[in-house]
Amino acid sequence: IVSTVSMMSSFGPVAALSGLAGNLTHTLAAGERVLGILDENPVVEENIDGKTVAFDGMENENVGFAYGDEKILDGFNMTVEPDKIISITGPSGSGKSTALKLMMRFWDVQQGSIKMSGEDIRDIKTSCLRSNQSLVSQETQLFNDSIESNIKIADYNATHEQVVEAAKKASIHDFIMTLPKGYDTPVGELGGALSGGERQRVGLARALVNNPSMIIADEPTGNLDSKTTVEIMEMICSFARDYHQTIILVTHDPEMASYADRIVTLIDGEIVSNQLNNKEKSPS
């Protein structure tokens, strides 16, 4: 009996020991990835002693940028007027998203300059640049937390009233109030408790909570159906007009571009068209 009990009781520790090598391999690999991220140097150094300016438009002057030997933008000239919707359109790979990243100074230009309110963005304090800009991407990243916490990611010091005001601008406040827990409702892992359109509206509310002067939208409706796309574009046009916010809209869809005041067309990193839009197709 003793030998049988000993044999059976030793099975668990032996099985755990046999799986130790595999667990250690995963642990060490994860540790290497974490240490690799911690050892990385930022592509663009934060400017902590730069100038503080109020937003009064942006100017892209003869901007050039390349990834290695591959030229992405060449002689890119574009003015972003205050209180306007500017659309950057063109086929995939034409440099649209790269232009946005340069305007947000995720990278520095290799040729020419980008100015905000007449000052080179490299000379502007990074925190000032960030406070004037908000990014809405194609895929809104949500965390397994409440709706309010996900909106406040853009500004942890935002009050509940500011969160509610941002949700109203993004036309999701009424939906949130129908939920049993309201703004305390968990969104689930990766926002799984919400539909695609609802996740994108939460992303828009997040972008609006700190009341930025310029909203940069990179294919904001790329994963949504046509009905939701129209609803979100009408909402974007509405708060741009009512709250005097500047919007840069990147899209490859001519229908979405038709909502803008000015349409800039990029092909192979060069502007082939830069024209005012008569907005015949726009509901605004």
C-alpha positions as CSV (number, residue, x, y, z in Angstrom):
1,I,0.0,0.0,0.0
2,V,2.8,2.4,0.9
3,S,4.6,1.8,-2.4
4,T,1.4,2.3,-4.4
5,V,0.5,5.5,-2.6
6,S,4.1,6.8,-3.0
7,M,4.0,6.0,-6.7
8,M,0.7,7.7,-7.3
9,S,1.6,10.8,-5.2
10,S,4.9,11.2,-7.1
11,F,3.1,11.3,-10.5
12,G,2.1,15.0,-10.3
13,P,5.6,16.4,-9.4
14,V,7.2,14.2,-12.1
15,A,4.7,15.4,-14.7
16,A,5.3,19.0,-13.7
17,L,9.1,18.5,-13.8
18,S,8.8,17.0,-17.3
19,G,7.0,20.2,-18.5
20,L,9.4,22.5,-16.8
21,A,11.7,22.7,-19.9
22,G,8.9,23.8,-22.1
23,N,7.6,26.4,-19.6
24,L,11.2,27.8,-19.2
25,T,11.5,28.1,-23.0
26,H,8.4,30.2,-23.2
27,T,9.3,32.3,-20.1
28,L,12.8,33.1,-21.4
29,A,11.5,34.0,-24.9
30,A,8.9,36.4,-23.4
31,G,11.7,37.9,-21.1
32,E,13.9,38.5,-24.2
33,R,11.0,40.3,-25.9
34,V,10.4,42.5,-22.9
35,L,14.1,43.3,-22.4
36,G,14.4,44.0,-26.2
37,I,11.6,46.6,-26.0
38,L,13.2,48.2,-22.9
39,D,16.5,48.4,-24.7
40,E,15.1,50.1,-27.8
41,N,15.9,53.7,-28.4
42,P,13.0,56.0,-29.7
43,V,13.2,56.9,-33.4
44,V,12.4,60.5,-32.4
45,E,13.6,62.1,-29.2
46,E,11.1,63.9,-27.1
47,N,11.4,67.6,-27.1
48,I,10.9,68.7,-23.5
49,D,12.3,72.3,-23.8
50,G,10.7,73.4,-27.0
51,K,8.2,76.1,-27.8
52,T,4.5,76.1,-26.8
53,V,2.2,77.3,-29.5
54,A,-1.6,77.4,-30.2
55,F,-2.8,75.6,-33.2
56,D,-3.3,77.8,-36.3
57,G,-2.9,75.3,-39.2
58,M,0.0,73.2,-40.5
59,E,2.2,73.5,-43.5
60,N,4.0,70.7,-45.2
61,E,6.8,72.3,-47.3
62,N,8.6,70.1,-49.9
63,V,8.5,67.1,-47.5
64,G,10.5,64.1,-48.5
65,F,10.8,60.7,-46.7
66,A,12.1,57.2,-47.6
67,Y,12.3,53.8,-45.9
68,G,15.9,52.8,-46.8
69,D,16.2,53.1,-50.6
70,E,12.4,53.2,-51.1
71,K,11.2,56.8,-51.5
72,I,7.7,57.2,-50.0
73,L,7.1,61.0,-50.2
74,D,8.8,63.3,-52.6
75,G,8.1,67.1,-52.7
76,F,5.0,66.8,-50.6
77,N,3.4,70.3,-50.2
78,M,0.1,70.6,-48.3
79,T,-1.5,73.3,-46.2
80,V,-3.9,72.3,-43.4
81,E,-6.3,75.2,-42.8
82,P,-7.9,75.6,-39.4
83,D,-11.5,74.5,-39.0
84,K,-11.5,72.5,-42.2
85,I,-11.8,68.9,-43.2
86,I,-8.8,67.9,-45.4
87,S,-8.9,64.5,-47.2
88,I,-5.8,62.7,-48.3
89,T,-6.7,60.0,-50.8
90,G,-5.0,57.7,-53.1
91,P,-4.2,54.0,-53.7
92,S,-2.6,51.8,-51.1
93,G,1.1,52.4,-50.7
94,S,0.9,56.0,-52.0
95,G,2.3,57.5,-48.8
96,K,-1.0,58.6,-47.1
97,S,-0.3,57.1,-43.6
98,T,3.3,58.1,-43.8
99,A,2.3,61.8,-44.2
100,L,0.2,61.5,-41.1
101,K,3.0,60.0,-39.0
102,L,5.3,62.8,-40.1
103,M,2.7,65.4,-39.2
104,M,2.4,63.8,-35.7
105,R,6.3,63.6,-35.6
106,F,6.4,59.9,-35.1
107,W,9.3,60.2,-37.5
108,D,11.2,63.3,-38.6
109,V,11.2,64.5,-42.2
110,Q,14.3,63.7,-44.2
111,Q,13.7,66.6,-46.6
112,G,11.8,69.9,-46.2
113,S,9.9,70.8,-43.1
114,I,6.5,70.6,-41.4
115,K,5.3,73.6,-39.5
116,M,2.5,74.2,-37.0
117,S,1.4,77.8,-36.5
118,G,4.6,78.8,-38.4
119,E,7.0,76.9,-36.1
120,D,8.9,73.8,-37.2
121,I,7.3,70.9,-35.3
122,R,10.9,69.7,-34.4
123,D,11.2,72.9,-32.3
124,I,7.8,72.5,-30.6
125,K,7.5,70.9,-27.2
126,T,6.3,67.3,-27.8
127,S,3.6,67.5,-25.1
128,C,2.3,70.7,-26.8
129,L,2.2,68.9,-30.2
130,R,0.4,65.9,-28.6
131,S,-2.2,68.1,-26.8
132,N,-3.1,69.7,-30.2
133,Q,-3.6,66.4,-32.0
134,S,-5.6,63.2,-31.6
135,L,-5.4,60.1,-33.8
136,V,-8.3,57.8,-34.8
137,S,-7.0,54.7,-36.5
138,Q,-8.7,52.0,-38.5
139,E,-8.8,49.6,-35.6
140,T,-9.7,51.0,-32.2
141,Q,-7.7,49.2,-29.5
142,L,-9.9,48.7,-26.4
143,F,-8.9,47.1,-23.0
144,N,-10.9,44.8,-20.8
145,D,-12.1,47.6,-18.6
146,S,-15.1,50.0,-18.4
147,I,-16.2,52.2,-21.3
148,E,-15.2,55.3,-19.2
149,S,-11.7,54.0,-18.5
150,N,-11.2,53.3,-22.2
151,I,-12.3,56.8,-23.2
152,K,-10.0,58.3,-20.5
153,I,-6.9,56.6,-21.9
154,A,-6.4,59.9,-23.9
155,D,-6.5,61.9,-20.7
156,Y,-6.4,60.2,-17.3
157,N,-7.2,63.5,-15.6
158,A,-10.5,63.9,-17.5
159,T,-13.6,64.3,-15.4
160,H,-16.7,62.2,-15.8
161,E,-18.4,65.3,-17.3
162,Q,-15.7,65.6,-19.9
163,V,-16.1,61.9,-20.8
164,V,-19.8,62.4,-21.2
165,E,-19.3,65.4,-23.4
166,A,-16.9,63.5,-25.6
167,A,-19.3,60.6,-25.8
168,K,-22.1,63.0,-26.9
169,K,-19.9,64.4,-29.6
170,A,-19.2,60.9,-30.8
171,S,-22.9,60.0,-30.8
172,I,-22.5,57.1,-28.4
173,H,-23.8,58.6,-25.1
174,D,-27.4,57.5,-25.7
175,F,-26.3,54.0,-26.4
176,I,-24.1,53.9,-23.2
177,M,-27.1,55.1,-21.1
178,T,-29.2,52.1,-22.3
179,L,-26.6,49.7,-20.8
180,P,-27.3,48.4,-17.2
181,K,-24.0,49.8,-15.8
182,G,-23.8,52.8,-18.1
183,Y,-20.2,54.2,-18.4
184,D,-19.0,51.5,-15.9
185,T,-20.0,48.7,-18.4
186,P,-17.0,46.5,-19.2
187,V,-16.2,46.3,-23.0
188,G,-14.7,42.8,-22.8
189,E,-11.4,41.5,-24.1
190,L,-10.4,43.7,-27.1
191,G,-13.8,45.3,-27.0
192,G,-15.6,42.1,-27.8
193,A,-18.8,43.1,-26.0
194,L,-19.3,46.0,-28.5
195,S,-20.0,46.0,-32.2
196,G,-17.5,47.4,-34.7
197,G,-19.3,50.7,-35.0
198,E,-19.6,51.0,-31.3
199,R,-15.9,50.4,-30.8
200,Q,-15.1,53.0,-33.4
201,R,-17.4,55.6,-31.7
202,V,-15.6,54.9,-28.4
203,G,-12.4,55.5,-30.2
204,L,-13.7,58.8,-31.5
205,A,-14.9,59.8,-28.0
206,R,-11.4,59.0,-26.8
207,A,-9.9,61.3,-29.4
208,L,-12.3,64.1,-28.4
209,V,-12.0,63.9,-24.6
210,N,-9.0,66.3,-24.4
211,N,-10.6,68.7,-27.0
212,P,-7.8,68.7,-29.5
213,S,-7.5,71.3,-32.2
214,M,-6.8,68.7,-34.9
215,I,-8.1,65.2,-35.3
216,I,-6.2,62.8,-37.6
217,A,-8.3,60.0,-38.9
218,D,-6.5,57.1,-40.7
219,E,-9.2,55.1,-42.5
220,P,-11.6,55.4,-39.5
221,T,-14.3,53.4,-41.2
222,G,-12.2,50.9,-43.1
223,N,-13.7,47.8,-41.3
224,L,-17.3,49.0,-41.1
225,D,-20.3,48.4,-43.2
226,S,-21.6,51.2,-45.5
227,K,-24.5,52.2,-43.2
228,T,-22.2,52.7,-40.2
229,T,-19.6,54.4,-42.4
230,V,-22.2,57.1,-43.5
231,E,-23.3,57.6,-39.8
232,I,-19.8,58.1,-38.6
233,M,-18.8,60.4,-41.4
234,E,-21.9,62.5,-40.8
235,M,-21.0,62.7,-37.2
236,I,-17.4,63.7,-38.0
237,C,-18.6,66.5,-40.3
238,S,-21.1,67.6,-37.6
239,F,-18.6,68.1,-34.7
240,A,-16.0,69.5,-37.1
241,R,-18.5,72.2,-38.1
242,D,-20.1,72.7,-34.6
243,Y,-16.9,72.7,-32.5
244,H,-14.5,74.3,-35.1
245,Q,-12.1,71.4,-35.2
246,T,-9.6,70.7,-38.0
247,I,-9.8,67.1,-39.4
248,I,-7.3,65.3,-41.6
249,L,-9.1,62.3,-43.1
250,V,-7.0,59.6,-44.8
251,T,-8.9,57.3,-47.1
252,H,-8.7,55.4,-50.4
253,D,-12.5,55.6,-50.8
254,P,-13.7,58.5,-53.1
255,E,-17.1,58.5,-51.3
256,M,-15.5,59.2,-48.0
257,A,-13.2,61.8,-49.5
258,S,-16.3,63.7,-50.8
259,Y,-17.1,64.8,-47.2
260,A,-14.0,67.0,-47.1
261,D,-13.6,70.7,-47.8
262,R,-10.3,70.0,-49.7
263,I,-9.2,66.8,-51.4
264,V,-5.5,66.0,-51.8
265,T,-4.7,63.0,-54.1
266,L,-1.4,61.2,-53.6
267,I,0.1,58.7,-56.1
268,D,3.5,57.2,-55.5
269,G,4.3,59.8,-52.9
270,E,3.5,62.8,-55.1
271,I,0.5,65.1,-55.0
272,V,-1.3,64.8,-58.4
273,S,-4.4,66.8,-57.3
274,N,-5.1,69.4,-54.6
275,Q,-8.5,71.0,-55.0
276,L,-11.4,72.4,-53.1
277,N,-14.5,70.3,-52.9
278,N,-18.0,71.6,-53.8
279,K,-19.4,69.0,-51.4
280,E,-22.3,68.0,-53.7
281,K,-22.1,64.5,-52.2
282,S,-21.7,65.6,-48.6
283,P,-24.8,65.7,-46.3
284,S,-23.3,68.6,-44.4
